Amino acid sequence: MSATYQPGFSQRDKNFLSRSSDLYFNERPYLKHDCYITLTRIPEDRKPASSVLSTLIQPTIAPRQTMDPLIQSAFEDSAGQFARILKDAGITLDRLKEKDIYSQKNKVGLIEQYCALSEDPAQRIIYDLELKDRFKVGNKYCQLFTLADVTDLPSFCGSRINYDKYGTDRTKFSIGFVASLGLLLPCNHIYNQYLVIGDGGQTMKKLESKRLRLQSLAAYSRENAIARDAVADFLNECVSEQRLPVKAHFNVLVWSEHRDELKELKNLVTSAMAQMEATTKLETAGAAQIWWAGIPGNAADLPLNETFDMFAEQACCFLNLETNYQDSISPFGLRLGDRLTGKPVHVDISDEPVQKGICTNRNKFILGPSGSGKSFFTNHMLRSYYEQGTHIVLVDVGHSYRGLCDLVNGYYFTYSETDPIRFNPFYIGEGNLPDTEKKESIKTLLLALWKKDDESFRRSEYVALSNALQGYFDKLEKNSDIFPGFNSFYEYLQMDFVEVLQKDKVKEKDFDIDNFLFVLRPFYKGGEFDYLLNAREHLDLLQQRFIVFELDNIKDHAVLFPVVTLIIMEVFISKMRKLKGVRKVILIEEAWKALMRDGFAEYIKYLFKTVRKFFGEAIVVTQDIEDIISSPIVRQAIINNSDCKILLDQSKYQNKFDQIQELLGLTEKEKALVLSVNKANDPLHKYKEVFISLGGTLSKVYRTEVSREEYLAYTTEETEKVKVQSYAAKHGDMQAGIKHLAAEIKK
């Protein structure tokens, strides 16, 4: 049934991008699917409904047996068993209460929804029903199409059918057999499915009589002979395979407020039936009774002459199996789109899967070729996480996150000749004391700057550095006018610590202070790298919630790169250990290839195995399949410890996707889903699709569709980024710049 998306402005965060997303999706039309299973017990003394016998002409609607409390109790027990069987199969039913069936003051009940073909409480009007010359409900013109005769059925039916729009030469995309009558039928409609389970013995007896009649007439007509053989085959299979014979009926009710649209609706239904190889029958004379039987609880009024005999297994193939994507009940997550309709859905790919036992960790592995929308999706995900209180550390090459970082006033560390990269590992937040972990990270950094990769350090040198750091922090505590940094630490070593060494009679062979000062002289003021460890801004990395380390210009630098690597390790480990109960994320973009040296590989392995214990998640992003195959770190540590796998458009790899499938442990169903990405996007909207697999058991493809403002914040196109930056400079900040640019584009 047609509906429009209502974002609920009063309940959502009123920040800039969330507000723009609400406005963008506000009143987005989509087809809403509701599914109801109605169990109806036919009274034993009731005559079967037919074209000439219906409760429409009875003095009372409710049969006498319906009021019997013993029969009611027995029926409820049977219905409970039925619901339990479905629940054990993974299908959860919610039992309707009286308030759901009957209309309330501000809610349209199920019966009224069916009779008025509307569920909008604002349009509650008592409609006239016109069932004589034409089928009309109020101002809605209706048409009813049925599958009520064996001759109208397809020659083959199964639980699934191929959907060519999402298929490839190497994969077949499966959907439900009657999906074309469900969500794929793009108009207001109701698809009714009836399965009448009667007395199997009585049915067999009637069919046996029919076979004997056909046997006597077989000599006069070839059609009778063929019909006789068909009935005989049906009876033989029923007995030999212990099949359950049922009577079945299926119909589709469509409607429109404009009479001239009925022809187009007929074409839509005819085309949908043709995809199943079924024959469409437009009901006219019998439409009133069939519609009447569709009222919830009135299925017993379905005329038996509108049903046909078949086995329960085949009848179930005609049940609708698909529905809309559902919002997660978790308060945490991000906004993606229903693949078919574009309706926004709230998706939790971090907490809910862990709580339900689908995943054991929150780590993610993202794979997408260049231009597939990989960085765009990660921008959207990180923005959503940031707005919900997450601390984010991002390691990148390519400046894909500059716009988002500026928008949220995060710290952006990058290197240029005019503005080189700066840190201050010696800074301690106000009111805090240097803990053991902080001191150990500084000692590791100092040793990395002092010693070459192939040089080892002695125990005495390590102890001397420990004493130096302790003395330096003691001096800072007593002298608040000293600004912490490498410059003041170097000066402490030159003066105070040299006296300590002389007093303690530390020999040169145990700790060569002159050599240490000489090697680290370039990092002291006036030296070549005096900017690197003496930053006076962006100091409190522990409390800053969005930090980007851009390594594009230093990934091959022999001095700067190791230092930045150690800073990254220290920053995130500090957040892991100290921010109790706070979600934290480290995302390593293409930079992970450069980080595989200098000990960072072992750090990544450590992160992916332990970050879950600290309410954190580690995310690695890559674009080349060869990188995955060639790197044992990615293959063993990252993939094996990432229960959430996110893949963007893999069409360029479809002929060698078997390698990716084997490496990531994807099922055949997941392979078909991945290769269907972006195969049949809605031309009316600009977006790209993303495949998300959770624990290998729950997989879906979503739209990554965003507002114009969000697009400008996320874009990685160089020309667009330059324009956004210029507008931000012109109007004072990133938010104002995006707002003015978006308004200009709309004109």
N, C-alpha and C positions, 0 to 999 in steps of 0.2 A: 504494500500500500504506500502511496506517495507520502513523503514526510519532508520536513526541512530541519536542518541542524540548528539547534539553539545552544550557544556556548555557555550561557549562564554567567554573564558578566560580573554579577555581584559575588560569585563564589571564587573567581579566579584572581590570581595575583595581577595587580594593575601595572606591572612594569611595561616598558615600551614595546618590546617584541611580543610578549604574550597578548597585549592589547591589540596589536596589529594583526596577530594571528586570529584572534576572536572576530575582528571585523572582517577579515578576509573570508572566513568560513561561515559567517553568520548567514542563516537562511539558505545554506547550500542544499539544493533538492537531492533526494536520494530515495530509493525504494527500500522501505523497511519491511523486514520479514518477521512474522510471528508464526509460531507453530503450535497447534493445539491437538492433543490426542483425546478423542472422546470415546469412552467405553459405554456402549448402550446394550442393555439386556432386554431382549424381546420377550414379553409375557408369553407363557406357554399356551394360553387359550386365545391368543390373538391371531386372527387370520392374516396371512401374509399380505403386505401392501402390494397394490397393483395399479395399473392405470385407471381402474374404475373404483378402487377402494383406498381411501386415505382418511386421515384424521381431519383433513380439511372439510369433510362432509359428516363428521361424527359430532354428536351432541356434546361430548366431553373429550378433552385432549388426553388427560392422564388416565391410563388403564387402571383397573382396580388393583391388580397385583403390585403395581408400583408403590402403593401405600402400605403394603404388608411389611411390618418391621423385620420379620424373620427373613424374608426374601431380600430386603435391603441389606441386612447384616451379612448374609451369604455373598451377595454381590460385592460388597465392600471388601470382603476377605479376598475374593478372586482378583479384584482390581489392585489390592495391595501386593499380591503375589506377582502380578504382571509388572507393577512398578519396580519391584525388587529385582526381577530378572533383568529389566532394562538397566537398572543401576549397576548391577554386577557386570554388565557389558560395557559400562562407561557412559551410559546415557542417563542424565539426571532429569527427573521430572519434578515440577512444582505443582502440587495439587491446588486447583482453583478453589477459592472460598466464595461464599455467597456474595461478598462485596465485589468480587471479580466478575461474577456472572451477571449480576443485576447492576443497573446503572445507579451511581451515587450522585450527590449534588454536583461535584466537580470532576466526575469521572464517568466515562461511557463504558458500560458493562459489555461483556462478550456477546450476549444475545442482541443488544442494540447495535453493536458494531456491525454484526452480520446483516441485520435487517435494514440498517440505514446506510451501509457501505461507507461508514465514517467512524473515526475514533477521536475526533476533535471535540472536546467538551464545549468549545466556543460556538460550535455549529449544531448544537442540539435542537433539532427541529423534528416534529412529528411528520413523517413523510407518508404520502399516499403510495400504495403499491398498485401498479397497473400490470396485470398478468393475463389479460384477455387477448387483445389484438397485437400488442407488443409488450415486451418485457421492460418495465421502467420502475425505478425506485426513486421517488421524488423527481428531481430534475436530472437524474442519471439514466442514460440509455444503456441497457445491458444486453449482452449476448452470452449464451451458454453453449459450450462445446463439450461433447462427451466422447469417451471411449467406453462404449457399453455393449459392444458386439465383438465376438471373436474375429470376425472378418475384417474389423477395423484395426486389429492389433498388428504390430510388426512381426515379421517372420522369426525374428530373433530378439531376445531380451537378455540382459545381464545386469550385474550390479554396477557396471561402469560403461562409459563410452568415451571415445577420444575427442578432445577439443582441439581442433587443428590450429586455432589462433595462437595457442600457447605451446604447440608442439614444434619439434624440429625434425630434421632428417634422421637424427640419432635417438630421439626420445619421443615418447607418446605421453601427452598430458591427459590424465584421466579425470573425469568428472562423473557425477551420478547419472544414471541412465535417463532420468527425466529432468535433468538440470535445465533444459531448454524451456520447461514449463514452470520453473522456479525463479531463481534470481536472474536468469538470463532472458526472461521475458520482460522487456522494458516498458511495462505499462501497469496500471492498477489491475490486479487480478486476484482471485482466490482459487487455489488448486485444491479440490476436495478428493480425498482418496478413501474408498470404502472397501473394507474386507469383512464379509459376512461369514462367520464361522457357525455353521449349522450342524445338523445331525449327519455325520459322515456316512453312516450306513444307509440313511434314507437317500442321500445324494447318489450313492453307488447303485442303489436299487433303481432309481429313476433313469440313470444313465444306462443301466443294463437293459431296461425296457426300451429305451431309445435305440440301443444297438440292435435289438431284435427287430424293431420296426424297420430300421434301415436295411437289415439283412433281408427281410422279405421284399423290400423294394429295390435291392441292389441290381437285380436282373433287368430292371426297366430304365435305370439311369446310372451313368458312370459317376455322377456327383454323389448319389446315394452310396455307391460302393466306397468311394473315397471317404465320405463322412463316417461310414460304418467302421472302416479301418482306423480312422482317427479316434473315434470313441473307444474302440477296442484297445488301442495303444494307451489311451489315457487310463483305462481301467487296469490294464496290466501293470503299468508303472505305479499306479496307486497302491496296488497289492504287493508287488515285488519290492518296491523301495519304501513302503510305509509312508507314502506322501499324505499330506493333509489337504483334502479338497476344500476350496472355499469359493464363495461367489464374490466377484469383484466388480467395482464400478469406479471410474475416474472421470472427473469433469473439471473444466476451467471456466470460471465466470469472469468476464471482463466488462468494463463499463467506462463511459465517458459522458461528460456534461454536454458535449457537442455531437449531434446526430451525424454530422458529416465525417466524423472521425471513426465511425463504426467500421467502415470498409477497411481502413488502415489497421484497426485492431484485429479484424478477421484475417488479414494478410499476415500479421505477426503470429497469431495462433496457428494458422495453417503452416507457416514456415517452421515454427517450433515443432509441430507434430511431424512434419516431413523429415526433420533431423533424426527423429526416432523411427522413421519409416512407417509411421502410423497414418491412418486415414482420419481426417477431420470430419466430424458430424455436427452441424449446427442444429441445436434443438429448438423447436418452435412450439409444437403442441404440448410436448411433455416438459417444457422448461419450468412451468410453475410448480409441478410436483417435485421435480428434482431440486429446485431451489428451496422449496419448503422442507425437504428432508435434510438439507444442509444446516438448518438451524441447530445449534449445539444441543445435543440430547435427543434429537428427533430423527436419528438415522434409521430407526425402525420403519419410518414412512417412505424409505426409498423403494420404489416399485421393483419387484423381483424381475419383471420382464426387461428392466434396464440393467441387469447384471448378467454376468457370464461365468461359467465354471472354469477354474484353473487351480493349480497347486499354489500353496502358500509361498513357496520359494520364489516362483515366478511373479506372484502378486507383489511381493516385497520389492522387486526391482522397480516397480512403478511408484514407490514412496520417495518423497523429496528428501535429499540427503544434505543439501547445502543451506547455509544461512549467512547473515551478515557477520562481519568481525565484531567481537564483543569487547567492550571496555574492561580493562583490568580493574579489580576492586582495590588494588593497592594504591595508596596515596602517592607513591613514588613512580616516576617513569617519564616518558616523552610522548609527544603527540605525533602519530603517523596517520596514514590514510588507508581506509578500506580499499583494497585493490580494485574492486569492481565498480563501486559507487563513488569513491572519493570522500565518503563521510569520515571526518576525523575520529580516530580512536585513541584512547589512552592505553599505552603499552608499557608494561614493566618487564624489562629483560635483565633485571639485576636481583631484586629481592624476592618477588613472588615465585620464580622458578626454584630458588633455593629453599624457600619455606615449604613448597609442595613436593620437594624431593626430586624435581626434574633435573636440577643441576646441583653440584657439590661446591661450586665456587662461582664468583661473579666475573672472572676474567673473560676477556673477549679477544678474538682473532678476526681481523678485518682484512679481506682480500678484494681488490678491485683494480682493474687496469686503469691507466691514465685516461681521464675524461669520462670515467664511469659514474662520477658523483661521489667518490669515496670521501674526499675531504669535506665535501658539502654535507654528507650525512654525519660525519664525525663532529663537524661544527654544530649541527643541530642537536646532536645527542649531548655534547658537552655543555652547550648553552642551557639545555633543559636541566641537566644535572647541577650546574652552577646555581641556577635560580632556586634549587631545592636544598641549598646549603652545603654542597659538596666542595671539598678542597681539591683543586686540579693542578697537576704538574704535567706540562706538555713539552715533549722534546721533538723538534721538527727541523726539516730542511725544506725550504721552498716558500716560507712566509704565508702559509695557508691560513693562519689563525690570527694574523695581525689585526684585522678588522674587529673580530670578536673580542680580542684582548683589550683593544682601545675602548670598545663599547662598555665593558664591565670594569674599566679602570684597573686592569691587572698589571702585573710586572712583565715587561717584554725585554728579554736579554738577547741582544744581537750585536754583531761586530761590524763597524765601518771605520774607515780612516778618520773621519771627523768625530765620530761618537763611538769609541771602542767599548767593548764589553767590560763591565765592572761588577765586582762582588766585594763582600766584606765578611769573611767567615769568622772574624773575631768579634763581631757585634753580638751583644747579648741584650735581649729585650729588657725594657725597664722593669725592675722588680724581680727579675729572674737571676739565677746563678748558673754558671757553667757546669753542666753535669758531665759525668764520665764519657757519655757518648759524644758530646760536643768536643771534648778534649781529644778523644781518640780520632775523630774525623779531621781535626786540625793537624794532629801529629802525622796522620797518613798523608795529608796534603803537603806538609813541610818535607817529609821524607821523599815524596814523589818529585818535588822540585829540586831537592838536594842530590839524590842518588839517580844514576842511570838505571834503565830497566834491568841490566845485567849485573848491577852492583847490589850487594846485600848490606844490611846495616847491622852493627853490633848491638848487643843488649845494652851496653853502657851508653851508646848514643841515644837509644830509645829512652832510657831513664833520664838522661840529661835534658832531652826535649820535654819530658813530662815535668821535670822540676822547673824548667824555664817557663812553661805555660802556667803552672801553678803560681809561680812568683809574679808573673805578668798580671794575671787576673786579680791577685791579692793587691797589687799596686793600683789597678783600676778601681777596685772597691774603695780604697783609701783616698784616691785622688779623682774626684768626679769631673775635674776640668780636663782630664786626658781623654781624647777621643779614641775609642778602640779602632784598631786597624793594623795593617802590617807595618806601616811606618812607625807607629808608637811601639809595636812589638820589637821591631828591628833596633830601635833606639834603646829599648830596655836591655836587649842582648848586648849591645855595645858597651853600655855603662854598668848597669846594676848586675847583670848576670855574669859578666866577666869577673867582677869582684867576688861573686859567690863561688865561681869556679876556683879562683885563686885561694879563697878562704878554705874551701874544701879540698884543696890540693889535687884537683882533677887533672890527670896527665893528658897531654896532647893526643896520645895514642888511644885513649878512652873516648875523648870527645874533642875534635879539632874545631874550636870555635872560630878561628880565623878562616879556615876553609869554608865553614858553614856560612859565615857572613859574606865571604867573597862570592860564593856561588849564588846566594840569594840577593846580592846587591842590585841586580836589574829590576827587582820588584819593589825596591825602596825609592823614595822620591828622587826624581832626577834620572832614574834608570829607564831602560827601554820599556819595561812593563810596569811602571810605577802606578798605572791606573787600575791594574787588574784586581788587586786585593785591598784597595783603599776607598771603596765606594762610600759616598755620604748620603745616597738616596737609595730607595728600594732595599732597605736594610732588613726589615722584619719579615723574612721569608716564611717563618712558621705560621704567622697569622694571616698572611696574604692568601686568598682563596683561588686565585687564577694566576699561574706563573708559566710563561713560555720561554723555553731555551731554544733559540734559533741558531743552529750550528752550520748553516750553509757556507759561511765565509771562513770558518775555522776548523772544519772537519779534517783538514790535512795539515794543520799547524802543529808543529812538534811541541810547543810550549803551552799555548792556550787551550788546545783540545783536552789534554789530560787534566788540566785544572778544572775546566768546566765539567768534565765527566765526574770528577770527585765531588764537586759542588752539587750536582744533580743527585748523586747517590746520598749525600748527607742530608739534603733538603727533604727528600721524600721519606727516608728512614726516620728523620726527626718527626715528621708529621705522623708517620705510622705509630711511633712509640708514645708521643706526647698528646695527640689529639684523641682522647678517649671518647668513644661513642659518636665520632664524627666521620661521615663517609669521606673517603679520599680515593682519588683516581690518578694513576700515572698512565699517560698515553704516549707511546713512542711511535712516531710516524716513520717515514723512510730513513730517519736517522739511525735506526737500529743496526743497519748494515755497517755504518761507520763505527758504531759503539761496540762491535763484536770484539774489538781488541782492548788492550789496556785493562783487562780484568772486568770490564763491564759485562761481558758475556756471563760470567759467574753470578754477577749481581742480578741480571735478568732472570736467570734460573732460580735464584733465591727468592726474588719477588713473586714469581708465578706460583711458587710452592707455598709461600707463607703469608702473602698479603691478605688472604681471606680471613686469617685469624685476627686481623686488625681492622675489620670492617672496611676493607679496601678492595679495589680491583685494578688489575694491570691489563692494559690494552696495547696490542701491537698491530700496526697497519703496514701492509705491503702491497705492491702492485704487480710484481713479477713472479710467475710460477717457478722460474729457475732459482730465484732467491730462496724459496721454500725448500726446494729439493736439495739444493747444495748446502744448506746450513743445518748441521745437526742440532744446533741450539734451538732453532725454530721448530724443527721436526720433532724433537724429543721433549724439550722443556716447555715450550710455548703452546704448541698444539695440544699436547697431552694434558695440559693443565688449563685449557680454555674450553669450558663447557658451552660457551656461547660463540657460535661461528657466524660471521656476517659477511655475505658475499654480494658484491655489486655485479653489474653486467659482465658475464663471462662469454659472450657470443664469439669473441675472437679466439677463445680457447676451446670451443665446443668440439673440435676434432681431436683434441688431446686432453679432454676433460677427465678421462679415466685416471690419469695420474693424480689430479687434484682430488677426485672422488676417493681414491684409495688412501691418499695422504691424510685427508680430513675425516675419513670414516663415514662418508655420506651414503645414505641408502639410495636405492633406485628412485624412490619417490622424491627424495630431496634433490637428486640429480635433475629430474624432470622439472622441479620447481625452479632450480637455479637457472637452467637453460631457457626457462620461459620468461625470465626477467626482461622487461621492456619490449616484449613481442607484440603487444596489442594495447598500447597506451591510449588513453582518451585524447583525441586531437584537440579538444576544447580547453584542455588545461596543460600547463607546462610543468612537468615533474619527471623524476626518474624513480625506478623501483629498487627495492633492496630486499634481499633474502636473509632471513634470520632463523637459525637453528638453535634450539635450546636442548642441550643434553642428548641430541640425536633422536629425541622422541616427539618433540613439538616443533614444527617448522611452518613458516608462513612467508608470503611475499607481501610487502607493504608499499604504499606510495610514500615518497619523501616529497610532499608538496607543502610549500610554505608561502607566506605572504611576500609582497614585494619588498617590504622593509627587512624581513628576515633574509631574503635572497641577497640584498645589498650588503648585509652584515657578514654573510658567509662566502660570497663569491670569490673564486680563485682566478678568474679571468683578469689578466694584467690591466687591460684598458679600463675595466669596470672598477678594479681596486684603486687605480690612480684617480679616477673620477670621484670615488667615494672619499678618498683622502683629501682631495682638493676641496670638496664641499664641507668636509669636517673642519678644515683649516679656515674656510671662509665664514662658517657659521658658529665657530667657537668650540664645538666638541663633536664627537662621532654621532651621538644620537640626533642632534639638531641637523647635522649634515645629511644623514640618511633620511630623515623626515622630509627635508626640503627636496632632496633628489627624487624620492619616491613620489612626492606630490607633483613634481615636474614631469616625471615619466607618465603619470596617469593622464595628463592633459592631452 
